[in-house]
Amino acid sequence: MAKSDKPALSSRKVKGDKLKANKKTTAKRIASRAVPAERGRDAAVLDRLWDTIESRRNADPSASHSARLMSRGTAKIAQKFGEEAVECLIEAVRGESKAALVAESADVLYHLLVLWVDADVRPDAVWAELTRREGVSGIAEKASRLRALRVSQDVETKKIP
Ligand SMILES: N=c1c2ncn([C@@H]3O[C@H](COP(=O)(O)OP(=O)(O)OP(=O)(O)O)[C@@H](O)[C@H]3O)c2ncn1[C@@H]1O[C@H](COP(=O)(O)O)[C@@H](O)[C@H]1O
């Protein structure tokens, strides 16, 4: 850079200060988005539970409930998940006991994880999908799907002779 092209010292200092300020703001933004330690621990329970269930794939069905479920096949696993989901929704509609709803919710999650292990779905894939959806309103997402459907139907209509 020719001497004359160099920004004046004061201008470079301002730019440097701005950069520092931006870095600070970015760091603050990232820190504010970071998962609090408490929440991180709770979410990690699901990762650990998936690993445990996965480790039971070929275990003795008389010693492991997960092994027993998986030995009975995908249809049975799906059926158990459905039953637990219904029990959970019954507790929610009844609305009498938060503790009962919490217990039923844990049953649903356990059975959902058995279903994932059986289907070779890793929790990371689901977490990534949830992360991808973060900040996208369900209303806006549905509206964009409907718009896309209408466009594709128009295209098909034009193709009809
Ligand atoms: N979170 C759970 C969990 N939640 C529910 N359950 C079991 O799920 C079963 C549901 O009972 P049901 O009578 O509805 O089902 P069922 O016995 O299959 O009855 P049928 O429909 O076959 O007649 C109970 O036996 C519960 O104990 C669980 N079993 C295991 N886990 C976790 O999985 C880990 C591994 O468990 P094992 O695979 O048993 O070693 C454990 O350390 C836990 O962390």
The ligand as a Gaussian input file, in Angstrom:
#p B3LYP/6-31G(d) Opt

LIG

0 1
 N      -36.217000     -44.730000      31.364000
 C      -36.458000     -45.940000      31.359000
 C      -37.804000     -46.426000      31.434000
 N      -38.982000     -45.781000      31.496000
 C      -39.911000     -46.747000      31.524000
 N      -39.344000     -47.975000      31.511000
 C      -39.986000     -49.282000      31.586000
 O      -40.976000     -49.403000      30.609000
 C      -41.881000     -50.384000      31.041000
 C      -43.245000     -49.953000      30.660000
 O      -44.112000     -50.806000      31.289000
 P      -45.337000     -51.456000      30.558000
 O      -46.005000     -52.398000      31.523000
 O      -46.162000     -50.400000      29.952000
 O      -44.654000     -52.259000      29.365000
 P      -44.300000     -53.774000      29.262000
 O      -43.660000     -54.250000      30.530000
 O      -43.454000     -53.907000      28.034000
 O      -45.717000     -54.441000      29.112000
 P      -46.402000     -55.144000      27.842000
 O      -47.018000     -54.063000      27.012000
 O      -45.361000     -55.923000      27.110000
 O      -47.415000     -56.032000      28.455000
 C      -41.691000     -50.562000      32.543000
 O      -41.120000     -51.830000      32.780000
 C      -40.736000     -49.459000      32.902000
 O      -39.829000     -49.809000      33.919000
 C      -38.024000     -47.810000      31.426000
 N      -37.007000     -48.710000      31.355000
 C      -35.742000     -48.232000      31.288000
 N      -35.438000     -46.886000      31.284000
 C      -34.037000     -46.417000      31.165000
 O      -33.330000     -47.304000      30.324000
 C      -32.139000     -47.725000      30.959000
 C      -31.839000     -49.135000      30.510000
 O      -32.841000     -49.997000      30.999000
 P      -32.752000     -51.555000      30.663000
 O      -32.830000     -51.702000      29.204000
 O      -33.949000     -52.198000      31.373000
 O      -31.472000     -52.048000      31.221000
 C      -32.433000     -47.602000      32.452000
 O      -31.245000     -47.439000      33.180000
 C      -33.295000     -46.357000      32.490000
 O      -32.438000     -45.233000      32.485000

